[in-house]
Amino acid sequence: LFGALRKVPPIIWAVSAVVVVGLAFMLGRGSEPSTTATPKVEAAEVTPAPQKDPVVAASESMAAGDAARRAGRLVLPADDNAVLHYATAARLQREDPLPRARLDAVLDDVFSQVERDFLADNLDRVGQVLSVLNEHVPSHPRLAFLNRELNREVSRQEFSRIERDLITGDLNAAEARLDTHAASGSV
């Protein structure tokens, strides 16, 4: 049934929507007249936009992914990047291997950069990237591993700070750090 509905031309959907809105308007006129003036509504405001064909939407996502990749926006910013666009295209066109292949290629580059960021101790960037990846490719096996490693490294660094506070005799700072760390659920 849904496959047949996807083949209905958008113009038919638009005409159907106008007919339904017209019927609703005519049926509504039989009720009590309103004492307040109703604003005139343009047909374009009432008519819902027809749903985009999944093939067209996937093609647009692929083009946006290609542009983002060329511009170096592999995973950031979170709202316009190659991973987002290729993952969207892959979701829309599951039977087409091209979006998945491009997504996998970009993910290889992104995971390599994340590993370099780990080595450079750039944990803020690692956290930002992993946050975006968790949203778009949550079941990727490398992602689960890197999430665990990030949590371990953040905890290790925080415990090093606590240890330093204890060594220097700053018990209040050590206690505050420990409380904060415990409240975050990382302990």
C-alpha atoms as an extended CHARMM CRD file, in Angstrom:
* protein
*
       187  EXT
         1         1  LEU       CA              0.0000000000        0.0000000000        0.0000000000  PROA      1               0.0000000000
         2         2  PHE       CA              2.7200000000        2.4900000000        0.9810000000  PROA      2               0.0000000000
         3         3  GLY       CA              4.7420000000        1.6480000000       -2.1270000000  PROA      3               0.0000000000
         4         4  ALA       CA              1.7250000000        2.5120000000       -4.2700000000  PROA      4               0.0000000000
         5         5  LEU       CA              1.2170000000        5.7770000000       -2.3530000000  PROA      5               0.0000000000
         6         6  ARG       CA              4.7990000000        6.8400000000       -3.0750000000  PROA      6               0.0000000000
         7         7  LYS       CA              4.0950000000        6.5990000000       -6.8100000000  PROA      7               0.0000000000
         8         8  VAL       CA              1.2350000000        9.1070000000       -6.6370000000  PROA      8               0.0000000000
         9         9  PRO       CA              2.3820000000       12.3280000000       -8.3290000000  PROA      9               0.0000000000
        10        10  PRO       CA              2.8160000000       15.3250000000       -5.9990000000  PROA      10              0.0000000000
        11        11  ILE       CA              0.2200000000       17.3090000000       -7.9300000000  PROA      11              0.0000000000
        12        12  ILE       CA             -2.4290000000       14.7330000000       -6.9890000000  PROA      12              0.0000000000
        13        13  TRP       CA             -1.4780000000       15.1420000000       -3.3220000000  PROA      13              0.0000000000
        14        14  ALA       CA             -1.7420000000       18.9220000000       -3.6350000000  PROA      14              0.0000000000
        15        15  VAL       CA             -5.1500000000       18.7690000000       -5.3540000000  PROA      15              0.0000000000
        16        16  SER       CA             -6.3810000000       16.2770000000       -2.7280000000  PROA      16              0.0000000000
        17        17  ALA       CA             -5.2760000000       18.6060000000        0.0530000000  PROA      17              0.0000000000
        18        18  VAL       CA             -7.0940000000       21.5540000000       -1.5470000000  PROA      18              0.0000000000
        19        19  VAL       CA            -10.2740000000       19.4770000000       -1.8920000000  PROA      19              0.0000000000
        20        20  VAL       CA            -10.1000000000       18.3660000000        1.7650000000  PROA      20              0.0000000000
        21        21  VAL       CA             -9.5160000000       21.9390000000        2.9310000000  PROA      21              0.0000000000
        22        22  GLY       CA            -12.3890000000       23.1460000000        0.7370000000  PROA      22              0.0000000000
        23        23  LEU       CA            -14.7440000000       20.5360000000        2.1550000000  PROA      23              0.0000000000
        24        24  ALA       CA            -13.7250000000       21.3980000000        5.6980000000  PROA      24              0.0000000000
        25        25  PHE       CA            -14.3540000000       25.0760000000        4.9490000000  PROA      25              0.0000000000
        26        26  MET       CA            -17.7900000000       24.4050000000        3.4250000000  PROA      26              0.0000000000
        27        27  LEU       CA            -18.8260000000       22.1510000000        6.3070000000  PROA      27              0.0000000000
        28        28  GLY       CA            -17.6480000000       24.7340000000        8.8020000000  PROA      28              0.0000000000
        29        29  ARG       CA            -19.9270000000       27.3890000000        7.2570000000  PROA      29              0.0000000000
        30        30  GLY       CA            -22.9960000000       25.5330000000        8.5030000000  PROA      30              0.0000000000
        31        31  SER       CA            -22.1380000000       26.3670000000       12.1030000000  PROA      31              0.0000000000
        32        32  GLU       CA            -23.0340000000       29.5650000000       13.9160000000  PROA      32              0.0000000000
        33        33  PRO       CA            -21.6730000000       32.6630000000       12.2560000000  PROA      33              0.0000000000
        34        34  SER       CA            -18.7180000000       34.1710000000       13.9710000000  PROA      34              0.0000000000
        35        35  THR       CA            -18.9860000000       37.6640000000       15.3840000000  PROA      35              0.0000000000
        36        36  THR       CA            -15.3010000000       38.3170000000       14.8840000000  PROA      36              0.0000000000
        37        37  ALA       CA            -13.7860000000       38.9000000000       11.5130000000  PROA      37              0.0000000000
        38        38  THR       CA            -11.6830000000       35.9950000000       10.3420000000  PROA      38              0.0000000000
        39        39  PRO       CA             -8.5080000000       36.7910000000        8.4710000000  PROA      39              0.0000000000
        40        40  LYS       CA             -8.3760000000       35.8110000000        4.8520000000  PROA      40              0.0000000000
        41        41  VAL       CA             -6.1040000000       32.8050000000        4.4030000000  PROA      41              0.0000000000
        42        42  GLU       CA             -4.2080000000       32.3090000000        1.1990000000  PROA      42              0.0000000000
        43        43  ALA       CA             -4.4250000000       28.8700000000       -0.4020000000  PROA      43              0.0000000000
        44        44  ALA       CA             -0.6600000000       28.4550000000       -0.2210000000  PROA      44              0.0000000000
        45        45  GLU       CA             -0.7990000000       28.7400000000        3.5620000000  PROA      45              0.0000000000
        46        46  VAL       CA             -3.4700000000       26.0590000000        3.8670000000  PROA      46              0.0000000000
        47        47  THR       CA             -2.1640000000       23.5910000000        1.3290000000  PROA      47              0.0000000000
        48        48  PRO       CA              0.4850000000       21.3640000000        2.9040000000  PROA      48              0.0000000000
        49        49  ALA       CA              3.6530000000       20.9310000000        0.9330000000  PROA      49              0.0000000000
        50        50  PRO       CA              3.6990000000       17.5850000000       -0.8380000000  PROA      50              0.0000000000
        51        51  GLN       CA              6.1140000000       15.0730000000        0.6140000000  PROA      51              0.0000000000
        52        52  LYS       CA              9.4050000000       14.9600000000       -1.2260000000  PROA      52              0.0000000000
        53        53  ASP       CA             10.1230000000       11.8130000000       -3.2080000000  PROA      53              0.0000000000
        54        54  PRO       CA             12.6720000000        9.7420000000       -1.2150000000  PROA      54              0.0000000000
        55        55  VAL       CA             14.8680000000        9.3530000000       -4.2900000000  PROA      55              0.0000000000
        56        56  VAL       CA             14.9480000000       13.1210000000       -4.7980000000  PROA      56              0.0000000000
        57        57  ALA       CA             15.5490000000       13.7530000000       -1.0990000000  PROA      57              0.0000000000
        58        58  ALA       CA             18.3680000000       11.1770000000       -1.0580000000  PROA      58              0.0000000000
        59        59  SER       CA             19.9200000000       12.7610000000       -4.1410000000  PROA      59              0.0000000000
        60        60  GLU       CA             19.7890000000       16.1980000000       -2.5020000000  PROA      60              0.0000000000
        61        61  SER       CA             21.3460000000       14.7760000000        0.6750000000  PROA      61              0.0000000000
        62        62  MET       CA             24.1180000000       13.1710000000       -1.3720000000  PROA      62              0.0000000000
        63        63  ALA       CA             24.8380000000       16.4900000000       -3.1130000000  PROA      63              0.0000000000
        64        64  ALA       CA             24.8910000000       18.2930000000        0.2510000000  PROA      64              0.0000000000
        65        65  GLY       CA             27.1930000000       15.5830000000        1.6330000000  PROA      65              0.0000000000
        66        66  ASP       CA             29.5560000000       15.9520000000       -1.3130000000  PROA      66              0.0000000000
        67        67  ALA       CA             29.6490000000       19.7350000000       -0.8490000000  PROA      67              0.0000000000
        68        68  ALA       CA             30.2690000000       19.4020000000        2.8930000000  PROA      68              0.0000000000
        69        69  ARG       CA             33.0400000000       16.8740000000        2.2730000000  PROA      69              0.0000000000
        70        70  ARG       CA             34.7590000000       19.1150000000       -0.2830000000  PROA      70              0.0000000000
        71        71  ALA       CA             34.5340000000       22.0050000000        2.2040000000  PROA      71              0.0000000000
        72        72  GLY       CA             36.0940000000       19.8820000000        4.9360000000  PROA      72              0.0000000000
        73        73  ARG       CA             32.9390000000       19.7610000000        7.0560000000  PROA      73              0.0000000000
        74        74  LEU       CA             33.1070000000       16.0380000000        7.7320000000  PROA      74              0.0000000000
        75        75  VAL       CA             31.3450000000       16.0550000000       11.1140000000  PROA      75              0.0000000000
        76        76  LEU       CA             31.2000000000       19.6460000000       12.3660000000  PROA      76              0.0000000000
        77        77  PRO       CA             29.1650000000       21.8310000000       12.4510000000  PROA      77              0.0000000000
        78        78  ALA       CA             26.5220000000       19.4490000000       13.7660000000  PROA      78              0.0000000000
        79        79  ASP       CA             23.7580000000       20.7780000000       11.4900000000  PROA      79              0.0000000000
        80        80  ASP       CA             25.6220000000       20.7490000000        8.1450000000  PROA      80              0.0000000000
        81        81  ASN       CA             28.2290000000       18.0640000000        7.6450000000  PROA      81              0.0000000000
        82        82  ALA       CA             29.0250000000       15.1090000000        5.4040000000  PROA      82              0.0000000000
        83        83  VAL       CA             28.1520000000       12.4630000000        8.0120000000  PROA      83              0.0000000000
        84        84  LEU       CA             24.6940000000       13.9690000000        8.5610000000  PROA      84              0.0000000000
        85        85  HSD       CA             23.9050000000       14.2240000000        4.8470000000  PROA      85              0.0000000000
        86        86  TYR       CA             25.2820000000       10.8110000000        3.8470000000  PROA      86              0.0000000000
        87        87  ALA       CA             23.5430000000        9.1150000000        6.8020000000  PROA      87              0.0000000000
        88        88  THR       CA             20.2740000000       10.7510000000        5.7350000000  PROA      88              0.0000000000
        89        89  ALA       CA             20.7370000000        9.5690000000        2.1380000000  PROA      89              0.0000000000
        90        90  ALA       CA             21.6140000000        6.0440000000        3.3140000000  PROA      90              0.0000000000
        91        91  ARG       CA             18.4800000000        5.9600000000        5.4930000000  PROA      91              0.0000000000
        92        92  LEU       CA             16.2710000000        7.1490000000        2.6110000000  PROA      92              0.0000000000
        93        93  GLN       CA             17.7780000000        4.7900000000        0.0270000000  PROA      93              0.0000000000
        94        94  ARG       CA             18.6670000000        1.6270000000        1.9300000000  PROA      94              0.0000000000
        95        95  GLU       CA             18.9140000000       -0.4100000000       -1.2780000000  PROA      95              0.0000000000
        96        96  ASP       CA             21.4310000000        1.9560000000       -2.8870000000  PROA      96              0.0000000000
        97        97  PRO       CA             25.0150000000        1.1210000000       -1.7860000000  PROA      97              0.0000000000
        98        98  LEU       CA             26.5000000000        4.4990000000       -2.8240000000  PROA      98              0.0000000000
        99        99  PRO       CA             25.3140000000        6.6020000000        0.1650000000  PROA      99              0.0000000000
       100       100  ARG       CA             26.5280000000        3.9320000000        2.5910000000  PROA      100             0.0000000000
       101       101  ALA       CA             29.8900000000        3.6840000000        0.8100000000  PROA      101             0.0000000000
       102       102  ARG       CA             30.3960000000        7.4620000000        1.0060000000  PROA      102             0.0000000000
       103       103  LEU       CA             29.3030000000        7.4910000000        4.6500000000  PROA      103             0.0000000000
       104       104  ASP       CA             31.7820000000        4.7080000000        5.4590000000  PROA      104             0.0000000000
       105       105  ALA       CA             34.6080000000        6.5640000000        3.6900000000  PROA      105             0.0000000000
       106       106  VAL       CA             33.8760000000        9.7590000000        5.6240000000  PROA      106             0.0000000000
       107       107  LEU       CA             33.5890000000        7.8230000000        8.8940000000  PROA      107             0.0000000000
       108       108  ASP       CA             37.0330000000        6.2920000000        8.3050000000  PROA      108             0.0000000000
       109       109  ASP       CA             38.4690000000        9.8020000000        7.9420000000  PROA      109             0.0000000000
       110       110  VAL       CA             36.5580000000       11.0770000000       10.9850000000  PROA      110             0.0000000000
       111       111  PHE       CA             37.6020000000        8.1740000000       13.2180000000  PROA      111             0.0000000000
       112       112  SER       CA             41.2330000000        8.6450000000       12.1570000000  PROA      112             0.0000000000
       113       113  GLN       CA             41.0030000000       12.3270000000       13.1270000000  PROA      113             0.0000000000
       114       114  VAL       CA             39.3650000000       11.4320000000       16.4540000000  PROA      114             0.0000000000
       115       115  GLU       CA             42.2610000000        9.0870000000       17.2070000000  PROA      115             0.0000000000
       116       116  ARG       CA             44.7540000000       11.8630000000       16.3800000000  PROA      116             0.0000000000
       117       117  ASP       CA             42.7920000000       14.2310000000       18.6420000000  PROA      117             0.0000000000
       118       118  PHE       CA             42.9790000000       11.6480000000       21.4310000000  PROA      118             0.0000000000
       119       119  LEU       CA             46.7420000000       11.4510000000       21.0330000000  PROA      119             0.0000000000
       120       120  ALA       CA             46.9730000000       15.2590000000       21.0500000000  PROA      120             0.0000000000
       121       121  ASP       CA             44.8470000000       15.3100000000       24.2370000000  PROA      121             0.0000000000
       122       122  ASN       CA             42.1940000000       17.4100000000       22.4880000000  PROA      122             0.0000000000
       123       123  LEU       CA             39.3340000000       15.8350000000       24.4490000000  PROA      123             0.0000000000
       124       124  ASP       CA             36.9030000000       18.7140000000       23.9620000000  PROA      124             0.0000000000
       125       125  ARG       CA             36.9740000000       18.2280000000       20.1980000000  PROA      125             0.0000000000
       126       126  VAL       CA             36.7580000000       14.4490000000       20.6150000000  PROA      126             0.0000000000
       127       127  GLY       CA             33.6470000000       14.9570000000       22.7490000000  PROA      127             0.0000000000
       128       128  GLN       CA             32.0390000000       17.2630000000       20.1730000000  PROA      128             0.0000000000
       129       129  VAL       CA             32.6920000000       14.8570000000       17.3150000000  PROA      129             0.0000000000
       130       130  LEU       CA             31.5300000000       11.7950000000       19.2290000000  PROA      130             0.0000000000
       131       131  SER       CA             28.3460000000       13.6360000000       20.2160000000  PROA      131             0.0000000000
       132       132  VAL       CA             27.4720000000       14.2120000000       16.5460000000  PROA      132             0.0000000000
       133       133  LEU       CA             28.3990000000       10.6450000000       15.6150000000  PROA      133             0.0000000000
       134       134  ASN       CA             26.2740000000        9.2650000000       18.4700000000  PROA      134             0.0000000000
       135       135  GLU       CA             23.3170000000       11.0490000000       16.9170000000  PROA      135             0.0000000000
       136       136  HSD       CA             23.8180000000        9.8750000000       13.3230000000  PROA      136             0.0000000000
       137       137  VAL       CA             25.5800000000        6.4890000000       13.5160000000  PROA      137             0.0000000000
       138       138  PRO       CA             24.9040000000        5.2880000000       17.0800000000  PROA      138             0.0000000000
       139       139  SER       CA             25.4450000000        1.5860000000       16.3430000000  PROA      139             0.0000000000
       140       140  HSD       CA             28.8990000000        1.9240000000       14.7530000000  PROA      140             0.0000000000
       141       141  PRO       CA             31.3120000000       -0.4370000000       16.5720000000  PROA      141             0.0000000000
       142       142  ARG       CA             34.2280000000        2.0040000000       16.5830000000  PROA      142             0.0000000000
       143       143  LEU       CA             31.9830000000        4.6260000000       18.1420000000  PROA      143             0.0000000000
       144       144  ALA       CA             31.1620000000        2.4830000000       21.1850000000  PROA      144             0.0000000000
       145       145  PHE       CA             34.8690000000        1.8860000000       21.7870000000  PROA      145             0.0000000000
       146       146  LEU       CA             35.7840000000        5.5730000000       21.4260000000  PROA      146             0.0000000000
       147       147  ASN       CA             32.9570000000        6.6330000000       23.7720000000  PROA      147             0.0000000000
       148       148  ARG       CA             34.3400000000        4.2900000000       26.4400000000  PROA      148             0.0000000000
       149       149  GLU       CA             37.8760000000        5.5580000000       25.8830000000  PROA      149             0.0000000000
       150       150  LEU       CA             36.7660000000        9.1850000000       26.1440000000  PROA      150             0.0000000000
       151       151  ASN       CA             34.9650000000        8.4910000000       29.4320000000  PROA      151             0.0000000000
       152       152  ARG       CA             38.0310000000        6.6710000000       30.7760000000  PROA      152             0.0000000000
       153       153  GLU       CA             40.4050000000        9.4550000000       29.7800000000  PROA      153             0.0000000000
       154       154  VAL       CA             38.1800000000       12.1900000000       31.2190000000  PROA      154             0.0000000000
       155       155  SER       CA             37.9480000000       10.2300000000       34.4900000000  PROA      155             0.0000000000
       156       156  ARG       CA             41.7020000000        9.6020000000       34.5280000000  PROA      156             0.0000000000
       157       157  GLN       CA             42.4410000000       13.2980000000       34.0590000000  PROA      157             0.0000000000
       158       158  GLU       CA             39.9470000000       14.3040000000       36.7340000000  PROA      158             0.0000000000
       159       159  PHE       CA             41.4300000000       11.8230000000       39.1960000000  PROA      159             0.0000000000
       160       160  SER       CA             44.8960000000       13.2140000000       38.4090000000  PROA      160             0.0000000000
       161       161  ARG       CA             43.6150000000       16.6880000000       39.3380000000  PROA      161             0.0000000000
       162       162  ILE       CA             42.1050000000       15.3300000000       42.5500000000  PROA      162             0.0000000000
       163       163  GLU       CA             45.3970000000       13.5910000000       43.3700000000  PROA      163             0.0000000000
       164       164  ARG       CA             47.2920000000       16.8480000000       42.7410000000  PROA      164             0.0000000000
       165       165  ASP       CA             44.8900000000       18.7150000000       45.0330000000  PROA      165             0.0000000000
       166       166  LEU       CA             45.4230000000       16.1220000000       47.7590000000  PROA      166             0.0000000000
       167       167  ILE       CA             49.2120000000       16.2710000000       47.4030000000  PROA      167             0.0000000000
       168       168  THR       CA             49.2100000000       20.0660000000       47.6590000000  PROA      168             0.0000000000
       169       169  GLY       CA             46.9200000000       19.8830000000       50.6760000000  PROA      169             0.0000000000
       170       170  ASP       CA             43.9270000000       21.5530000000       49.0170000000  PROA      170             0.0000000000
       171       171  LEU       CA             41.3510000000       19.2200000000       50.5420000000  PROA      171             0.0000000000
       172       172  ASN       CA             38.4000000000       21.4880000000       49.7400000000  PROA      172             0.0000000000
       173       173  ALA       CA             39.2570000000       21.5280000000       46.0210000000  PROA      173             0.0000000000
       174       174  ALA       CA             39.7990000000       17.7520000000       46.0050000000  PROA      174             0.0000000000
       175       175  GLU       CA             36.4580000000       17.1770000000       47.7100000000  PROA      175             0.0000000000
       176       176  ALA       CA             34.6530000000       19.5540000000       45.3210000000  PROA      176             0.0000000000
       177       177  ARG       CA             36.1880000000       17.8340000000       42.2700000000  PROA      177             0.0000000000
       178       178  LEU       CA             35.2820000000       14.3990000000       43.6250000000  PROA      178             0.0000000000
       179       179  ASP       CA             31.7040000000       15.4970000000       44.3230000000  PROA      179             0.0000000000
       180       180  THR       CA             31.3660000000       16.9810000000       40.8410000000  PROA      180             0.0000000000
       181       181  HSD       CA             32.8270000000       13.8760000000       39.2460000000  PROA      181             0.0000000000
       182       182  ALA       CA             30.5440000000       11.5960000000       41.3000000000  PROA      182             0.0000000000
       183       183  ALA       CA             27.4860000000       13.7050000000       40.3920000000  PROA      183             0.0000000000
       184       184  SER       CA             28.2800000000       13.3500000000       36.6810000000  PROA      184             0.0000000000
       185       185  GLY       CA             27.8830000000        9.5810000000       37.0120000000  PROA      185             0.0000000000
       186       186  SER       CA             31.4120000000        8.8640000000       35.8290000000  PROA      186             0.0000000000
       187       187  VAL       CA             32.6220000000        7.2580000000       39.0520000000  PROA      187             0.0000000000
